[in-house]
Amino acid sequence: MGDAKAQCVTELSAAGPGDAAEVPIPSRADRIDYMADLIDELRHMAEHEGLVTLASVLALARTEAEQQAGRDRPR
């Protein structure tokens, strides 16, 4: 699980009714980083199923999300 994904899941699962003020809201970059991780998981699934075009589109979407989040890491 990616760092951003783990952080978002932990923060969301820690919140209960009325706890919204106590849980820090992830930054925009963290939320976009989380989306990039999700997109990458979908890309792996598409590759596994032989969906070459879909995998390529998802790779492009992941790259765009990473650039928007301010990171540029190799996969």
C-alpha positions in Angstrom: 0.0 0.0 0.0 1.4 3.4 -0.9 2.4 5.9 1.8 -0.4 8.4 0.8 -3.0 5.6 0.6 -2.0 4.3 4.1 -2.2 7.8 5.5 -5.6 8.5 4.1 -7.0 5.1 5.1 -5.6 5.5 8.6 -7.0 9.0 9.0 -10.4 8.0 7.6 -10.7 4.9 9.7 -9.7 6.8 12.9 -12.5 9.2 12.6 -15.8 8.5 14.2 -19.0 10.5 14.5 -18.2 13.9 15.8 -14.4 13.4 15.4 -14.0 15.5 12.3 -12.2 18.3 14.1 -9.6 15.9 15.6 -8.6 14.2 12.3 -6.2 16.2 10.1 -7.3 16.6 6.6 -4.8 15.3 4.1 -3.2 18.0 1.8 -4.2 18.3 -1.8 -0.9 16.7 -2.8 -1.5 13.8 -0.5 -5.0 13.2 -1.9 -3.7 13.4 -5.5 -0.8 11.0 -4.5 -3.4 8.6 -3.2 -5.3 8.8 -6.5 -2.0 8.1 -8.3 -1.5 4.9 -6.2 -5.1 3.8 -6.9 -4.6 4.4 -10.7 -1.4 2.4 -10.6 -3.3 -0.5 -9.0 -5.9 -0.3 -11.8 -3.1 -0.2 -14.4 -1.6 -3.4 -13.0 -5.0 -5.1 -13.1 -5.5 -4.0 -16.7 -2.0 -5.3 -17.7 -2.8 -8.6 -16.0 -5.9 -8.9 -18.1 -4.1 -8.0 -21.3 -5.9 -4.7 -21.7 -3.0 -2.9 -23.3 -4.8 0.3 -24.3 -6.5 0.7 -21.0 -3.2 0.1 -19.2 -1.5 2.7 -21.3 -4.3 5.3 -20.6 -4.0 4.5 -16.9 -0.2 4.9 -17.0 -0.7 8.3 -18.5 -3.3 9.2 -15.9 -0.9 8.1 -13.1 1.9 10.3 -14.6 -0.4 13.3 -14.7 -1.5 12.7 -11.1 2.1 12.4 -9.9 3.0 15.7 -11.7 0.0 17.4 -10.2 1.0 16.2 -6.7 4.5 17.5 -7.2 6.3 14.2 -7.4 8.0 12.4 -10.2 9.0 9.0 -9.1 9.9 6.1 -11.4 7.8 3.0 -11.3 
